[in-house]
Amino acid sequence: MFNFSIDYMTANRSGRIEFNAAGEKDLVAFFSLFGTVERDRICTEVLQRASADLKAEVAAFCETRKGRVPQLGAFRKLIEDLSPDEVFLILPSKNRSTVETVKLEALVAWANGTTSAEEVADLDRIFSTTLAEYDLVVPSTDRRSRIGNARKADRTCRFCKRNRSTGATFESNAHAISRGLGNVHLLLADECDECNAAFGDDLEPHLLALLEVPRLFLGTCGRSGLPRAKIKGGVIRNEGDLIFVELLQDAPLMQDGELTFEVESEIAPVPENCYRTLAKFALSVIPEGALGNLKDTINWVRYGCRPDSTGELPPVYTAIVPLEPNPSAQIALYIHKSGLSDLPHVVCEFRLGCYIYVFILPFSDLDQGDINFLGSERFASIFQHYAAFKNWKALDLGSIEPMSRTTTVRLRQTE
Ligand SMILES: [Zn+2]
């Protein structure tokens, strides 16, 4: 069996297909649809045109294999539904930063004549303002990678600063982003067992509870597989292709074409613990050299103490954006190039499917303390790709007052 996957992007959809080829011939047949295969060399064109010929070839390919690979049925329909000669992209499957995704979307729009070449060229100008100030770090979550020191004897825990000779152990696999957020592969070597257990028991459940509904609808897999949650009078389960609402008692759920239910998370999330968890993900993936200026951040994340009692937390900005789905949550960091600036030292982006959270890694020695930077015009001029999304909402994750355990979900029947 040959397992492989590719990403596609059309004018209004993007995604990934995974395919278990029955053999080499099968693999060659697939890639021949989108390019040429000569001996051991595969040349796939990124820009594809949905011609009548291509649609027929894709349909024939998928038809004979859909029994074995059910997702090919959906892929066939996707290609069939494209307008005649619409341009779409076939890409190697990998995690892409928001910067890359926005650029690729512009490329599709340009190729389909819905945006001008000037506007595409303008994108480089847009990103150049960010990349002139910040280095971008985008760790990959789609293959096994362990950040930090390979040898246990060389490890120092990023959070408690202990090593083996001062009592730390490094036996368990510490995930850089919670396992419960779909991250299987991205691990942090330099996190000791005690810190790992403390984060897993005391911090991460808060963010998981805050993201209960998104996880449920996105089908984010945790240790026990697909998500399920309690609702009043029953349970709701994501089974991959379908979401089941199971009622243990009669309750009038459906009214006037609207299905309403209350999803109950296991704990009442404490906002500050959610922020600390997001910051923990950032500290897990940040290059080691940056940690020296983040001692107060580390103390706050690990032990909950803010550097001074008035240390206010900046708001976290959140939006729903049309990004490719991904089985795992993602983290990306913008680290200021010089550090000698009135701009924040580290700006972070956390993403779960279409839910995006942008936040400052607080309490860095290199910050001047403008806690309202993210909402400012300066932010909009430097991070123009974020400013392009209009539905941002400021979230106050500075409070220690627990939020509600229940979220009301309303589903409306569509025509
Ligand atoms: Zn530790």
Residues whose N, C-alpha, C, O or C-beta is under 5 A from the ligand:
A	BS01	ZN	C157 F159 C160 K161 C192 C195
